[in-house]
């Protein structure tokens, strides 16, 4: 496969106003994507959503220029969650969808995620076709005269998403009497998420709903749940819900102030859906990083866990190819394909709330489905070369696998975004797991000496 110059594992991302996250590149992405997705003689359209970063205005305007230059009409959604943009791409019959967001990254960063007309993230092939055009002179192929695109902001899109989110629950289910603390990370869901919960009857306590362009994900949201934990305890909430900057991830905090991660949430949903006959393909999809305890829990319920490489795009790809309808990551990126085409933190939280309401227990009782196996992850930063190919490192990895045996797991992978090697091991003996990880790190460090 061609090496990628712009696209990473989840679109294009980087420091705003530094290559590749510049207004110039954003405009060219609009031009290139607009040309690639022209499929006939009708008026083509794109929907563009964004999170609350100050730089999103710059990227948005640049992309409007690019798409309209390519002859594509632009519908501007304003701040909206990533899953809402994916949904609206389909429901508005757009040819392409764009989400301007760097997700859980700090506010200085930004990113561009692209969706096809089916609401799914683009394939490698389509991303490479767009990349191939980014450094070309596109002027001869751009529109002129009345072929130029138009741009307009459209109203009512928040209501569409709110209603779609509410429809994922049984009509008779109410959150009356449930006290929910919701942390929107000062991000894209700051308006819609509290509205959904309130309209379903919940008593809500809001955090992270005052974006100022620079405070997205800052000491709030799913990557920094300390404020939500304190608020849950302070107001004696029944549940805390923490979204990330673009609301495609969720973490839950139980009534005792303890965090429930994505593995436990997938276990809750999988068990409930299997009982209702709703779980497709006899199991769920997760990545190599999901805890061995989840795999054992599912096995005890005659369900399987299919594992993929790290990244929600690989999870979704496997789900589509093999007919699964539940998948996700330990980080709380949960995909429920009955309801959407990408991770949706709010919808995942609603499914968990539905189980809690039906079972009549507390969140801590309902959401602790298994005891996690001790799992240790450490990173090794390197400056060059290919340390994983060294014989000493390969010998240490082989020895580690032998020591862990069939009751443990070892995952070694290079980061897709940084010069890091991630070493993760898990097993029932924490001391052994720690020793295996440290031995491999020691071998890696010797390669750098």
C-alpha positions in Angstrom: 0.0 0.0 0.0 1.2 3.5 -0.7 2.6 5.3 2.3 0.3 8.0 3.7 1.4 11.6 3.8 -1.7 13.2 5.3 -4.2 10.6 6.5 -3.5 8.7 9.8 -5.6 6.0 11.5 -8.5 8.4 12.0 -8.5 11.1 9.3 -6.0 14.0 9.2 -4.9 15.3 12.6 -2.2 17.7 14.0 -1.5 21.0 15.6 -3.8 23.7 14.2 -2.1 26.1 11.8 0.9 23.7 11.4 1.3 21.3 8.5 -0.8 19.3 7.8 -3.6 21.0 9.8 -3.4 24.3 7.9 -6.2 26.3 6.2 -4.4 25.6 2.9 -4.5 21.8 3.3 -8.1 21.9 4.6 -9.1 23.8 1.5 -7.3 21.3 -0.8 -9.0 18.4 1.1 -12.3 20.1 0.3 -11.4 20.4 -3.4 -10.0 16.9 -3.7 -12.8 15.1 -1.7 -15.4 17.2 -3.7 -13.9 15.9 -7.0 -13.5 12.3 -5.8 -17.2 12.1 -4.7 -18.8 13.5 -7.8 -20.9 10.7 -9.1 -23.3 12.2 -11.6 -24.7 15.4 -13.1 -26.9 16.4 -10.1 -26.0 19.0 -7.4 -23.6 17.3 -5.0 -23.7 18.2 -1.3 -21.5 17.9 1.8 -22.4 18.3 5.4 -19.8 19.8 7.7 -19.9 19.5 11.5 -17.3 20.6 14.0 -16.4 20.6 17.7 -15.8 23.7 19.8 -12.1 24.4 19.2 -11.3 28.0 18.1 -9.4 26.6 15.1 -12.5 24.8 13.9 -13.8 28.2 12.4 -10.6 28.4 10.4 -10.7 24.8 9.1 -14.5 25.1 8.4 -14.2 28.2 6.3 -11.2 26.8 4.4 -13.2 23.6 3.6 -16.2 25.6 2.5 -13.9 27.3 0.0 -12.6 24.0 -1.2 -15.9 22.2 -1.6 -17.7 25.2 -3.3 -14.7 25.5 -5.7 -15.3 21.9 -6.6 -18.9 22.6 -7.3 -20.3 21.0 -4.2 -23.1 22.6 -2.1 -22.2 22.8 1.6 -24.6 22.4 4.6 -23.0 23.7 7.8 -24.2 22.0 11.0 -22.2 23.9 13.6 -21.0 22.1 16.7 -22.3 18.5 16.5 -21.1 15.1 17.8 -19.2 12.9 15.3 -22.0 10.3 15.3 -24.6 13.0 14.5 -22.6 14.1 11.4 -22.4 10.5 10.2 -26.2 10.1 10.7 -27.0 13.4 9.0 -24.7 12.5 6.0 -27.1 9.7 5.3 -30.4 11.3 6.3 -29.7 14.5 4.2 -28.6 12.3 1.3 -25.2 14.0 1.2 -22.4 12.7 -0.9 -19.8 13.2 1.8 -19.7 14.2 5.5 -17.0 16.0 7.3 -16.3 16.3 11.1 -13.7 18.9 12.1 -12.4 17.6 15.4 -9.3 16.2 17.1 -11.5 14.2 19.4 -9.9 13.8 22.9 -6.7 15.7 22.0 -6.0 19.1 23.6 -7.5 22.2 22.1 -4.3 23.2 20.2 -4.9 20.3 17.9 -7.5 19.7 15.2 -8.5 17.1 12.7 -10.6 16.3 9.7 -12.7 13.1 9.6 -14.5 12.2 6.4 -17.6 10.0 5.9 -18.9 8.5 2.7 -22.6 8.8 1.6 -23.3 5.6 3.7 -22.2 7.4 6.9 -19.1 5.2 7.3 -15.5 6.4 7.5 -13.7 6.2 4.2 -11.8 3.1 3.1 -8.0 3.2 2.7 -8.5 3.3 -1.1 -10.7 6.4 -1.0 -8.3 8.2 1.4 -5.4 7.4 -0.9 -7.3 8.7 -3.9 -7.9 12.0 -2.1 -4.3 12.1 -1.0 -3.1 11.7 -4.6 -4.9 14.9 -5.5 -3.7 17.1 -2.6 -0.4 18.1 -4.2 -1.7 18.4 -7.8 -2.8 21.5 -9.6 -6.6 21.0 -9.6 -7.5 24.3 -11.2 -8.5 22.8 -14.6 -11.0 20.4 -12.9 -12.7 23.0 -10.6 -16.1 24.5 -11.2 -16.7 27.9 -12.8 -19.8 30.1 -13.3 -23.1 28.7 -12.0 -21.3 25.4 -11.4 -19.8 26.8 -8.2 -21.2 25.4 -5.0 -23.3 27.3 -2.4 -23.0 27.2 1.4 -25.6 27.6 4.1 -26.2 26.9 7.7 -29.1 24.6 8.3 -31.4 24.6 11.3 -33.1 21.8 13.1 -30.2 19.3 12.9 -29.9 19.2 16.7 -33.5 18.1 17.0 -33.0 15.4 14.4 -30.1 13.9 16.4 -31.9 14.3 19.7 -34.9 12.3 18.4 -32.7 9.7 16.8 -30.9 9.2 20.1 -34.1 8.9 22.0 -35.5 6.4 19.5 -32.7 3.9 20.5 -34.6 3.2 23.7 -37.9 1.4 24.1 -40.8 3.9 23.9 -42.0 3.0 27.4 -38.6 3.5 29.1 -38.3 6.6 31.3 -35.4 8.0 33.2 -37.8 9.6 35.7 -36.2 9.8 39.1 -32.7 9.1 37.8 -30.1 11.7 38.7 -27.5 11.9 36.0 -24.3 13.9 36.1 -23.2 14.5 32.5 -19.8 15.9 31.5 -19.7 17.0 27.8 -15.9 17.9 27.8 -16.8 21.4 26.7 -17.1 19.8 23.3 -19.4 19.0 20.5 -22.2 17.4 22.5 -22.5 20.3 25.0 -26.1 21.1 23.8 -27.6 17.9 22.6 -26.5 15.4 25.2 -28.1 17.1 28.2 -31.2 17.8 26.2 -31.6 14.0 25.3 -31.3 13.0 29.0 -33.7 15.7 30.2 -36.3 14.9 27.6 -36.1 11.2 28.7 -37.1 12.3 32.2 -33.7 12.4 34.0 -32.7 14.9 36.6 -29.5 16.3 35.2 -26.4 17.9 36.6 -24.2 19.4 33.8 -20.4 19.8 33.6 -18.3 20.7 30.6 -21.1 22.6 28.9 -19.4 26.1 28.7 -17.0 25.9 25.7 -14.9 29.0 25.1 -12.8 27.7 22.2 -9.8 26.7 24.3 -11.2 24.6 27.2 -12.3 21.4 25.2 -11.1 18.3 27.1 -9.3 20.5 29.7 -9.7 18.7 33.1 -13.0 17.3 31.9 -14.5 14.7 29.7 -13.7 11.0 29.3 -10.0 11.5 29.4 -10.1 13.4 32.7 -13.0 12.1 34.8 -11.8 13.4 38.2 -14.2 16.4 38.1 -17.1 14.1 37.2 -16.2 11.6 40.0 -16.3 14.5 42.5 -19.6 15.8 41.2 -21.2 12.3 41.3 -20.3 12.1 45.0 -21.2 15.7 45.8 -24.8 15.5 44.3 -25.2 11.8 45.0 -25.9 11.1 41.4 -27.1 7.6 40.3 -24.7 7.7 37.4 -22.0 9.9 35.8 -21.6 10.0 32.0 -18.3 11.5 30.5 -18.1 12.1 26.8 -15.0 13.2 24.9 -14.5 16.2 22.7 -16.5 14.9 19.7 -18.7 12.6 21.8 -17.9 9.3 20.1 -16.5 7.9 23.3 -18.0 7.4 26.8 -16.9 6.5 30.3 -19.4 5.8 33.0 -18.9 6.7 36.7 -21.0 4.6 39.1 -22.8 5.9 42.2 -19.8 5.2 44.4 -17.6 7.4 42.1 -15.7 4.5 40.5 -15.0 4.5 36.7 -16.5 1.8 34.5 -14.5 1.4 31.3 -15.5 0.4 27.8 -14.8 -3.3 28.3 -17.4 -3.5 31.2 -19.9 -1.5 29.1 -19.6 -3.9 26.2 -20.1 -6.8 28.6 -23.3 -5.1 29.9 -24.7 -4.5 26.4 -23.7 -7.9 25.0 -25.3 -9.8 27.9 -28.5 -7.8 27.8 -28.8 -8.0 24.0 -28.1 -11.7 24.0 -30.9 -12.3 26.6 -33.2 -10.3 24.3 -32.2 -12.2 21.2 -30.8 -9.0 19.7 -27.1 -9.8 19.6 -25.9 -10.7 16.1 -23.2 -13.2 15.1 -23.0 -14.8 18.6 -20.6 -12.2 20.1 -18.9 -8.9 19.9 -15.8 -7.3 18.3 -13.1 -5.6 20.3 -9.4 -4.8 19.9 -6.3 -6.7 21.1 -6.2 -4.2 24.0 -9.5 -5.4 25.6 -9.1 -7.2 28.9 -8.9 -11.0 29.0 -11.6 -10.8 31.7 -14.0 -9.6 29.1 -13.1 -12.6 26.8 -13.7 -15.0 29.7 -17.0 -13.4 30.7 -18.3 -13.7 27.2 -17.1 -17.3 26.9 -19.0 -18.2 30.1 -22.1 -16.9 28.4 -21.4 -18.9 25.2 -20.5 -15.7 23.4 -17.3 -15.0 21.4 -14.9 -12.1 21.3 -13.4 -11.3 17.9 -10.3 -9.2 18.2 -8.9 -6.6 15.8 -6.0 -4.2 15.6 -6.3 -1.0 17.7 -8.6 1.6 16.1 -12.3 1.9 15.7 -12.1 1.7 11.9 -10.8 -1.9 12.2 -13.5 -2.8 14.7 -16.2 -1.4 12.3 -14.7 -3.1 9.3 -14.8 -6.5 11.1 -18.3 -5.9 12.3 -19.5 -5.1 8.7 -17.7 -8.1 7.2 -18.9 -10.7 9.7 -22.4 -9.4 10.7 -21.7 -8.2 14.3 -23.8 -5.4 15.8 -21.8 -4.6 18.9 -18.1 -3.7 19.0 -15.8 -1.2 20.5 -12.6 -0.4 22.5 -11.6 -0.3 26.1 -11.4 3.5 25.8 -15.2 3.7 25.6 -15.5 3.9 21.8 -18.5 1.7 21.4 -20.2 1.0 18.1 -23.8 -0.2 18.0 -24.5 -0.8 14.3 -28.3 -1.1 14.9 -28.3 2.6 15.6 -25.3 4.1 13.8 -22.2 3.7 11.7 -19.6 5.0 14.1 -19.0 5.2 17.9 -21.6 7.1 19.8 -20.9 7.8 23.5 -24.4 9.1 24.3 -26.3 6.2 22.6 -24.0 3.7 24.4 -24.7 5.4 27.7 -28.4 5.2 27.0 -28.2 1.5 26.4 -26.4 1.0 29.7 -29.1 3.1 31.5 -31.8 1.0 29.9 -30.2 -2.2 31.4 -29.9 -0.5 34.8 -33.5 0.6 34.7 -34.8 -2.8 33.7 -32.7 -4.7 36.2 -33.6 -2.3 39.0 -30.1 -2.3 40.6 -27.5 0.3 41.1 -25.0 1.1 38.4 -22.1 -0.5 40.4 -24.1 -3.7 40.6 -25.3 -3.8 37.0 -22.0 -2.6 35.3 -19.5 -4.8 37.1 -19.9 -7.8 35.0 -16.4 -9.3 35.4 -13.2 -9.0 37.5 -10.5 -7.6 35.1 -7.4 -9.6 34.8 -4.2 -7.7 35.9 -3.1 -5.8 32.7 0.0 -3.8 32.5 0.9 -1.5 29.6 4.2 0.4 29.3 5.7 2.4 26.5 9.2 2.5 25.0 10.1 5.7 23.1 12.8 5.2 20.5 14.6 7.6 18.1 15.0 5.5 15.0 15.6 2.1 13.6 13.5 -1.0 14.0 14.1 -2.2 17.6 11.4 -4.9 17.3 13.4 -6.6 14.7 16.5 -7.1 16.9 17.1 -10.7 17.9 17.5 -9.8 21.6 14.0 -8.2 21.6 12.4 -11.1 19.7 14.0 -13.6 22.2 12.6 -11.6 25.2 9.1 -11.5 23.5 9.2 -15.3 22.9 10.3 -16.0 26.5 7.6 -13.7 27.8 4.9 -15.6 25.8 6.2 -18.9 27.2 6.1 -17.6 30.8 2.6 -16.3 30.5 1.4 -19.5 28.9 -2.2 -20.1 27.7 -3.6 -18.2 30.7 -2.1 -14.9 29.7 -1.7 -12.6 26.7 1.1 -10.5 25.4 0.6 -7.7 22.8 3.5 -5.7 21.4 2.8 -3.0 18.8 4.3 0.1 17.4 2.1 3.3 17.8 0.6 4.6 14.6 1.0 8.2 15.7 4.3 8.4 17.8 7.7 6.8 17.9 6.5 4.5 20.7 6.4 0.7 21.1 3.6 -0.4 23.4 4.2 -3.5 25.5 1.0 -4.9 27.1 0.8 -8.1 29.1 -2.0 -9.6 31.2 -2.6 -12.7 33.3 -3.8 -13.8 36.7 -0.4 -13.3 38.4 0.3 -9.6 38.6 3.9 -10.1 39.6 4.6 -12.4 36.6 2.9 -9.9 34.2 5.0 -7.1 35.5 8.2 -9.1 35.2 7.4 -10.1 31.6 6.8 -6.4 30.6 9.9 -5.2 32.3 12.1 -7.9 30.7 10.9 -6.9 27.2 11.4 -3.2 28.0 14.9 -4.0 29.3 15.7 -5.7 25.9 14.3 -2.7 24.0 16.4 -0.3 26.1 19.5 -2.3 25.4 19.0 -1.9 21.7 19.0 1.9 22.2 22.2 1.9 24.3 
